[in-house]
Amino acid sequence: PQAVRRALPPFCNEFIALIKETSIVGTIGVVDLTKVAASITARTYEPFAPYLIIALMYLAVVLILTYLLKLLERRLAKSDKR
């Protein structure tokens, strides 16, 4: 239990860094988001909107994961105080 408490924050940070550094959709096994954005850009000649949407999607995933991992860390900290 003590090892988990000590190892969890670095593990969570690495997990979030991994999400930031890889394509989320590519990890799931669907078409890569950046390829879809490039395809949309080629059809509409508007490069800003597709890439902005992708950036917001990545931001949303990272913020949600960060929040959930903070909740987990707080829960483990509460259980240690007992």
Sequence and secondary structure as in RCSB ss.txt:
>XXXX:A:sequence
PQAVRRALPPFCNEFIALIKETSIVGTIGVVDLTKVAASITARTYEPFAPYLIIALMYLAVVLILTYLLKLLERR
LAKSDKR
>XXXX:A:secstr
 HHHHHHHHHHHHHHHHHHHHS HHHHHTS  HHHHHHHHHHHHS  HHHHHHHHHHHHHHHHHHHHHHHHHHHH
HHHHHH 
